[in-house]
Amino acid sequence: MSSTPLKAQYDTQGYIIAQGLITPEQHSVLEEACKIAVSKTRSGEWVHRRTVGRQFPPFGDGNPDSWGVQHIMHPQLGLPAFAKWYTSDPLIDVVKQLLDCQEEILQMELFNLLINPVSHDFALRWHRDDVKENATEAEELEALLVWHHGVQWNTALYTDACLFVVPKSHKLPRTPEQRLRSSISDPPTDPFDMPGATQVILQPGETVFYNSNILHCATYDSKIPRATLHGCMGNIYGGSSRARNVLQHGLNWMKEDQFRASLDDRGKAMLSRLIEMQESVNGDLGFSLAG
């Protein structure tokens, strides 16, 4: 597959914003599904959630307030609209462009929902998803040269201004000032203090695709409703690096017959490739390979 303008921009900037991945009809269906998922999470009926105060898994049950709903394709949540959209043509078409691959090697990965907490404002510190904050400059540069054969995205159902990124930082080690501001454990009080930071503002229905190793953070305002579909997809060439990022979220439920039966043929094929990846690295869909 030849490179496209969308991929060229993605490779240069580390992120792109796409329109048209949700039809008006899909928007209303997904919005209703999100309302149900959020209600079940906040009532305690759905326990798979991201808790305020925790940035990475395991998220635990310590804080009653939530900033995310995990595993929204899970059949026990009972909301098939999510899996249907995850395998939809417009989304798959963009992913194929950004990964420069054909559909036959795409694998199913994570699909979650980012929401506003109700009792606490919350922020994620500046980070890269697969590079430790205390990596040396040489270690950081070496890690950034690795292509992980995956992409992740946020699709906003409401106006969303939570994400901040440093464009082009997916290829560059941090400057001393950037290193200082991303090496502390506390989230930023002002994300614009990070040199080069840009706020990503999504209108309803827009999607930002971004390299997971771009320098990024996020802020969550408890007073502003948020329902943003947060997913990732990879291809079979990602191997252990994809496994390390994906399997830590606990995906044993994806191997159950009930989940496979809920998918269309495209989804079943993508799921099979995820399970093949897990088996090839001797991992477990319920545990992290990161140690």
C-alpha positions in Angstrom: 0.0 0.0 0.0 1.5 3.3 -1.0 1.9 6.1 1.5 -1.0 8.6 1.7 -1.1 12.3 2.7 -2.8 11.2 5.9 0.0 8.8 6.8 2.7 11.4 5.8 1.2 13.9 8.2 0.9 11.3 10.9 4.5 10.2 10.5 5.7 13.8 10.6 3.6 15.3 13.4 2.9 12.1 15.4 -0.9 12.7 15.2 -3.7 13.6 12.8 -7.3 14.6 13.2 -9.9 12.8 11.0 -13.6 13.5 10.4 -16.4 11.3 9.2 -15.7 8.1 11.0 -19.1 8.2 12.7 -22.3 8.7 10.8 -25.1 10.8 12.5 -27.1 7.6 13.1 -24.0 5.9 14.6 -23.4 8.9 16.8 -26.8 8.7 18.5 -26.5 4.9 18.9 -22.9 5.2 20.4 -24.0 8.1 22.6 -26.8 6.1 24.1 -24.4 3.1 24.6 -22.0 5.4 26.4 -24.7 6.7 28.7 -25.5 3.1 29.7 -21.8 2.2 30.2 -21.2 5.3 32.3 -24.3 4.7 34.4 -23.3 1.1 35.1 -19.8 2.2 36.0 -20.7 4.9 38.3 -23.3 2.7 40.1 -20.7 0.0 40.6 -22.5 -2.5 38.4 -19.6 -2.5 36.0 -16.3 -2.8 37.9 -13.8 -2.5 35.0 -12.9 1.1 35.3 -10.1 3.6 35.5 -10.0 5.2 38.9 -9.0 8.8 39.8 -5.5 8.8 41.2 -4.2 6.0 39.0 -2.7 6.6 35.6 -1.8 3.1 34.5 -3.1 -0.4 35.2 -3.8 -2.0 37.6 -6.4 0.7 38.4 -7.8 -0.9 41.6 -11.0 0.0 43.5 -9.6 2.6 45.9 -11.3 5.7 44.6 -15.0 5.7 44.0 -14.6 8.3 41.1 -13.8 7.1 37.6 -12.2 8.6 34.6 -12.6 5.7 32.2 -14.7 2.6 31.5 -12.7 -0.5 30.5 -13.5 -3.3 28.1 -16.6 -1.7 26.4 -16.8 -4.6 23.9 -17.2 -7.1 26.7 -20.4 -9.1 26.1 -21.4 -8.9 29.7 -21.7 -5.1 29.4 -24.3 -5.9 26.7 -23.6 -3.0 24.3 -22.9 -4.4 20.8 -22.7 -1.0 19.2 -19.1 -0.6 20.4 -17.7 -3.8 18.7 -19.8 -3.0 15.6 -18.1 0.5 15.3 -14.6 -0.9 16.1 -14.8 -3.1 13.0 -16.5 -0.5 10.8 -15.2 0.4 7.3 -14.3 4.0 7.9 -12.3 3.3 11.0 -10.5 0.3 9.5 -9.7 2.2 6.3 -7.9 4.9 8.3 -6.0 2.4 10.4 -4.9 0.6 7.2 -3.5 3.9 5.9 -1.6 4.7 9.1 -0.2 1.2 9.5 0.5 1.0 5.8 -0.9 -2.6 5.7 -3.8 -4.7 4.4 -6.8 -5.7 6.5 -5.6 -9.4 6.5 -2.9 -8.7 9.1 -4.9 -6.3 11.5 -5.5 -7.5 15.0 -8.1 -6.6 17.6 -6.7 -4.8 20.6 -8.1 -2.5 23.2 -11.4 -0.5 23.3 -12.3 1.7 26.2 -14.2 4.8 27.1 -12.8 8.0 28.6 -15.2 9.9 30.8 -15.3 12.9 33.1 -14.9 12.2 36.9 -17.9 13.6 38.8 -16.2 14.6 42.1 -12.6 15.4 41.3 -10.7 17.2 38.6 -7.9 14.9 37.4 -4.9 15.0 35.2 -2.4 12.5 33.7 1.2 13.5 33.9 3.3 14.0 30.7 4.5 10.6 29.4 5.1 8.3 26.5 3.2 5.0 26.7 6.2 2.7 26.0 9.2 4.7 27.2 9.9 5.1 30.9 10.2 8.6 32.2 13.7 7.9 33.7 15.1 6.6 30.4 18.4 8.1 29.5 18.6 10.2 26.3 20.3 7.3 24.5 17.7 4.8 25.8 14.9 7.1 24.8 16.2 7.6 21.3 16.7 3.9 20.8 13.1 3.2 22.0 11.7 5.9 19.7 13.3 4.3 16.7 11.3 1.1 17.2 8.1 0.9 15.1 5.4 -0.9 17.1 3.0 -1.6 14.3 0.1 -0.1 16.1 -2.0 3.1 16.4 -4.3 4.5 19.0 -7.1 7.0 18.8 -9.6 9.2 20.7 -13.1 9.7 19.1 -15.1 12.4 20.8 -18.9 12.2 21.1 -18.9 15.6 22.8 -16.4 18.5 22.4 -13.2 17.3 23.9 -10.2 19.5 24.8 -8.5 17.1 27.3 -5.5 15.9 25.3 -2.2 17.8 25.0 0.7 16.6 22.8 4.1 17.8 21.8 4.1 17.5 17.9 7.0 15.6 16.4 8.2 14.4 19.8 7.5 10.7 18.8 10.8 10.9 17.0 12.9 13.1 19.3 14.3 12.6 22.7 13.2 15.2 25.3 15.1 18.4 25.8 16.4 19.1 29.3 13.4 21.2 30.1 11.0 18.7 28.7 12.7 15.9 30.7 12.4 17.9 33.9 8.7 18.5 33.4 7.9 14.8 32.4 10.1 13.1 35.1 8.1 14.3 38.0 5.2 12.1 39.3 2.7 14.9 39.7 0.5 15.9 36.8 0.9 19.4 35.4 -1.0 22.3 36.8 -0.6 24.0 33.4 0.1 21.7 30.5 1.3 24.7 28.4 4.3 24.8 30.7 5.7 21.9 28.6 7.8 23.4 25.8 6.1 22.8 22.4 2.8 21.6 23.9 -0.3 21.8 21.8 -3.9 21.3 22.9 -5.9 18.9 20.8 -9.5 20.1 20.5 -12.0 17.7 19.0 -15.5 18.5 17.9 -18.2 15.9 18.2 -17.5 13.0 15.8 -13.8 13.9 15.3 -11.0 11.5 15.9 -7.4 12.1 16.8 -5.0 9.2 15.9 -1.7 9.5 17.7 1.6 7.7 18.1 1.5 6.3 21.6 5.1 7.4 22.1 4.4 11.1 21.4 4.9 13.1 24.5 1.3 13.7 25.8 -0.8 14.3 28.9 -4.5 14.9 29.6 -6.7 16.9 31.9 -10.2 15.9 33.1 -12.6 18.5 34.3 -15.4 17.1 36.5 -17.8 19.8 35.3 -17.5 19.1 31.6 -19.2 16.0 30.2 -16.8 13.6 28.4 -17.5 10.5 26.4 -14.6 9.7 24.2 -14.0 6.3 22.5 -10.4 5.3 23.2 -9.0 2.4 21.3 -6.0 0.9 19.6 -5.3 -1.5 16.8 -2.2 -3.2 15.6 -0.9 -5.7 13.0 0.7 -9.0 13.4 4.2 -7.7 13.0 4.2 -5.9 16.4 5.0 -9.1 18.3 6.2 -8.7 21.9 6.1 -4.9 21.8 2.4 -4.9 21.0 1.9 -7.7 23.6 3.6 -5.6 26.3 1.3 -2.7 25.7 -2.0 -4.6 25.2 -2.0 -7.7 27.5 -1.4 -5.7 30.7 -5.1 -4.6 30.5 -6.5 -8.0 31.3 -8.1 -9.5 28.2 -8.9 -13.2 29.2 -12.6 -12.5 28.5 -11.7 -12.1 24.8 -11.0 -15.8 24.5 -14.5 -16.8 25.7 -17.0 -18.2 23.1 -19.6 -15.6 24.1 -17.3 -12.7 22.9 -16.4 -14.4 19.7 -20.0 -15.1 18.9 -20.8 -11.3 19.3 -18.4 -10.3 16.5 -18.9 -10.1 12.8 -16.6 -12.1 10.5 -14.1 -9.2 10.3 -14.0 -9.0 14.1 -13.6 -12.8 14.5 -10.6 -12.7 12.2 -9.0 -9.8 14.0 -9.6 -11.5 17.4 -7.9 -14.7 16.1 -4.8 -12.7 15.3 -4.7 -11.2 18.8 -4.9 -14.7 20.4 -2.2 -15.9 18.0 0.0 -13.0 19.2 -0.6 -13.9 22.8 0.3 -17.5 22.2 3.4 -16.7 20.2 4.9 -14.7 23.1 3.8 -17.2 25.7 1.8 -14.5 27.4 -1.6 -14.5 29.0 -4.5 -12.3 28.1 -5.0 -11.5 31.7 -1.5 -10.4 32.8 1.2 -7.9 31.8 4.4 -9.1 30.1 6.2 -6.0 31.3 7.1 -7.6 34.7 
